[in-house]
Every structure is written in structure tokens, then in C-alpha cells.
């Protein structure tokens, strides 16, 4: 299962549990304080997901690895391409 599938399954589970609690029949409703905390729960979860996403992107950006070998190989390809173009008459 892909990461997207895992997130979607978790989201579907949370939405169905939330809907079951909020849309319960009048005889089996939760007490008022619990309902007041439960109604804005999707907004809280959305904000928490945004914070998690920003933290993940920030951490991965901060720990991004440099690829020295790939950079050297790319420089070699650029040098070879310039030499080839110079032989064909293109001047920089």
C-alpha cells in the first residue's frame, strides 16, 4: 500500500468515526461538553496535519544530503558538451 493509500484509509476511518459520533440518533447523543469539543475536530486535525507537513518538509530540507559524486559527474558532462560544441564551431 502506498503512503497516499495509508493516509486516505486513516482519513476515512477518522471521518467515519467523527460522523458516527456527530450524527448519532437523539437518544444516544454525547453530553454537550463532548459534542462541543467534537464538532470542530476536523478543523483541529487539518491544522495539525498542516503543522506536521511543514515540520516534515523543514526537517528534510535541513538534512538534505549533498551528492559530491553526482556533481562532479555533471561537471564532467558539461565540460564534454562544451568541448563538443566548440569543435562544431559554437563559441561561448
N, C-alpha and C positions, 0 to 999 in steps of 0.2 A: 504494500500500500504506500502510495506517495505521501509526502508531507502534507500536500493540499488535501488529500483524502482524509488524513488523520484530523486535520483542523476542521474540515467540514463535518465529519462524524461527531466530533466533540461539540461543535456548534449546534448541530441538530439535536443532540442529547440535551444540551443546556436549554435550548429554546423549547423543546417539548416538555421538559420538567417545569420550566417557568410558566408556560401556557397552561399546564395542568393545574398548577397552584393558583394562578390568577383567575382562570376561567372555571373554577370549581363550582359545583352547584351550591345554591344559597345555604343549604343545610350543613354543608361540610366546609364552609369557608374558614380561613385562618382568622385569628384575632386581629383587630385593627392595627396594632403596632407592627405586627409581622407583615401585614398587607402593605402598609405604608413604606416599609423597608424593601419589600419585594417588587413593587411597581417600577421604581427607577433602576432596577438591577441591570437591564440591558445597557443602559447608558453608562453605568459604572464599569461594566465589563468591556465596553467599547473603549473607554478611556484607559483602562488597564491594559488592553491589547495594544493601544497606540503607544503607551509608555514602554511596554515590553519590546515592541518593534523598534522604537527609537534607540533603546538601550542596546538591542542586538546589533543594529546597524552601526552604532557608535563603537561598540566593542570590536566588531570585526574590522572596522576601518582603522581602529587604533592598533590592532595586532596584524595588519596586512603584511605579508612577507614579501621582501624584495627577491626577485629572481635574477641573480647576477649572471648565471649561465645563459639564460634566455636573452638578457640584454646584450651580452657580448655576441651571441649568435645573430641577433637582429642587426647590430652594428656591422658585422661582417657581411650580411646580406646587402645592407645599404651601400657599403664600400664596393662590393662586387657589381651592384647595379649601376653605380656612378661610373665605374671603370667601363662597363659595357656601353653605357650611353655616350661616354667620352670617345670611345672607339668608333661609334656610329656618327660622330660629328656634333653632338649636342654639347654646348659649353655652358657651365654654371656661372 
